[in-house]
Amino acid sequence: MLVESNNAKPYSITTTTTTTTTTTTTTTTTTTTTTTT
């Protein structure tokens, strides 16, 4: 069970990194639209 818990942690970090990248892209697009207006 201890081995499974350690494996779950790296997967969670990878998911968080992907979410952060998506959020940054969305924020950049919104900022560009506001500047154009």
Secondary structure in CASP SS format (residue, H / E / C, confidence):
PFRMAT SS
TARGET T0000
AUTHOR 0000-0000-0000
METHOD secondary structure of the structure
MODEL  1
M C 1.00
L H 1.00
V H 1.00
E H 1.00
S H 1.00
N H 1.00
N H 1.00
A H 1.00
K H 1.00
P H 1.00
Y H 1.00
S H 1.00
I H 1.00
T H 1.00
T H 1.00
T H 1.00
T H 1.00
T H 1.00
T H 1.00
T H 1.00
T H 1.00
T H 1.00
T H 1.00
T H 1.00
T H 1.00
T H 1.00
T H 1.00
T H 1.00
T H 1.00
T H 1.00
T H 1.00
T H 1.00
T H 1.00
T H 1.00
T H 1.00
T H 1.00
T C 1.00
END
